[in-house]
Amino acid sequence: ILVASSIQVKNKNEIIIAAQEFGYPILLKSRFDAYDGRGNALIRNETEIDFALAKLASSNGDLYVEKFIPFVKELAVVVTRSNSGEIVVYPPVETIHKNNICHLVIAPAPIDSGAIKKAEKLAIDIISILNGVGVFAIEMFLTATSEIIVNEIAPRVHNSGHQTIEANATSQFEQQIRAIAGLPLGPVSPKTPYAVMINILGERQGVANISGVEEALKIPGVSVHIYGKLETRPERKMGHITAIGDNLEEVIEKAQKARKIINI
């Protein structure tokens, strides 16, 4: 199972040595409590090392350098294993990020059949090796040479699977309950040719004040999920929108239109 090469580091000198091995750019990452871009810093050259160390000062030296992967697409596969060992895998999706936070999910991923099979096999292998029970999301990089490199393993229902509520025969949330309760896992077959999920992220600091949901729901094929968080802050996940349909470009357009309408 391919992953990005990495070296544990504790100080600037060790980062310089790691950069000599990997070549710039490199990623400096915290070993703990990192998510959604928090806990990592891109270093393009030696002059940016001090800034990266300052950004990750709360990590108390629990750091590592990771080789930068020049990918062409980011993929995710949601896979479920029951406590009896049954496994089902959802079709791979493409995830598009902004500021290291998932912005858009396209289901199914626009990739060739070989990449689909490789991504699905990786997800099954990983959850089997880890003896996992429940829903796991496996995030991956697809490279220009058709390699698939595992980037993250999330042992839980995940942002990259939210569209399964509308788009698949069994949602990831129902699948989670089935898996841990010892029930047969549900079918994951798509109910629509295309689905696009777009996150509703906070844009200000303060009390959440939701508007535009009714207008957004007038768009055919659009569903809106608001999480009920009382306070909003920049880039906090406050909800998501899913659009479904027969034409991918139109589905993306509907999701983006609905997002522009909603304020929170």
Secondary structure in CASP SS format (residue, H / E / C, confidence):
PFRMAT SS
TARGET T0000
AUTHOR 0000-0000-0000
METHOD secondary structure of the structure
MODEL  1
I C 1.00
L C 1.00
V E 1.00
A C 1.00
S C 1.00
S E 1.00
I E 1.00
Q E 1.00
V E 1.00
K C 1.00
N C 1.00
K H 1.00
N H 1.00
E H 1.00
I H 1.00
I H 1.00
I H 1.00
A H 1.00
A H 1.00
Q H 1.00
E H 1.00
F H 1.00
G C 1.00
Y C 1.00
P C 1.00
I E 1.00
L E 1.00
L E 1.00
K E 1.00
S E 1.00
R C 1.00
F C 1.00
D C 1.00
A C 1.00
Y E 1.00
D C 1.00
G C 1.00
R E 1.00
G C 1.00
N E 1.00
A E 1.00
L E 1.00
I E 1.00
R C 1.00
N C 1.00
E H 1.00
T H 1.00
E H 1.00
I H 1.00
D H 1.00
F H 1.00
A H 1.00
L H 1.00
A H 1.00
K H 1.00
L C 1.00
A H 1.00
S H 1.00
S H 1.00
N C 1.00
G C 1.00
D C 1.00
L E 1.00
Y E 1.00
V E 1.00
E E 1.00
K E 1.00
F C 1.00
I C 1.00
P C 1.00
F E 1.00
V E 1.00
K E 1.00
E E 1.00
L E 1.00
A E 1.00
V E 1.00
V E 1.00
V E 1.00
T E 1.00
R E 1.00
S C 1.00
N C 1.00
S C 1.00
G C 1.00
E C 1.00
I E 1.00
V E 1.00
V E 1.00
Y C 1.00
P C 1.00
P C 1.00
V E 1.00
E E 1.00
T E 1.00
I E 1.00
H E 1.00
K E 1.00
N C 1.00
N C 1.00
I E 1.00
C E 1.00
H E 1.00
L E 1.00
V E 1.00
I E 1.00
A E 1.00
P C 1.00
A C 1.00
P C 1.00
I C 1.00
D C 1.00
S H 1.00
G H 1.00
A H 1.00
I H 1.00
K H 1.00
K H 1.00
A H 1.00
E H 1.00
K H 1.00
L H 1.00
A H 1.00
I H 1.00
D H 1.00
I H 1.00
I H 1.00
S H 1.00
I H 1.00
L C 1.00
N C 1.00
G C 1.00
V C 1.00
G E 1.00
V E 1.00
F E 1.00
A E 1.00
I E 1.00
E E 1.00
M E 1.00
F E 1.00
L E 1.00
T E 1.00
A C 1.00
T C 1.00
S C 1.00
E C 1.00
I E 1.00
I E 1.00
V E 1.00
N E 1.00
E E 1.00
I E 1.00
A E 1.00
P C 1.00
R C 1.00
V C 1.00
H C 1.00
N H 1.00
S H 1.00
G H 1.00
H C 1.00
Q C 1.00
T H 1.00
I H 1.00
E H 1.00
A H 1.00
N E 1.00
A C 1.00
T C 1.00
S C 1.00
Q H 1.00
F H 1.00
E H 1.00
Q H 1.00
Q H 1.00
I H 1.00
R H 1.00
A H 1.00
I H 1.00
A H 1.00
G C 1.00
L C 1.00
P C 1.00
L C 1.00
G C 1.00
P C 1.00
V C 1.00
S C 1.00
P E 1.00
K C 1.00
T C 1.00
P C 1.00
Y E 1.00
A E 1.00
V E 1.00
M E 1.00
I E 1.00
N E 1.00
I E 1.00
L E 1.00
G C 1.00
E C 1.00
R C 1.00
Q C 1.00
G E 1.00
V E 1.00
A C 1.00
N C 1.00
I C 1.00
S E 1.00
G C 1.00
V H 1.00
E H 1.00
E H 1.00
A H 1.00
L C 1.00
K C 1.00
I C 1.00
P C 1.00
G C 1.00
V E 1.00
S E 1.00
V E 1.00
H E 1.00
I E 1.00
Y C 1.00
G C 1.00
K C 1.00
L C 1.00
E E 1.00
T E 1.00
R C 1.00
P C 1.00
E C 1.00
R C 1.00
K E 1.00
M E 1.00
G E 1.00
H E 1.00
I E 1.00
T E 1.00
A E 1.00
I E 1.00
G E 1.00
D C 1.00
N C 1.00
L H 1.00
E H 1.00
E H 1.00
V H 1.00
I H 1.00
E H 1.00
K H 1.00
A H 1.00
Q H 1.00
K H 1.00
A H 1.00
R H 1.00
K H 1.00
I H 1.00
I C 1.00
N E 1.00
I C 1.00
END
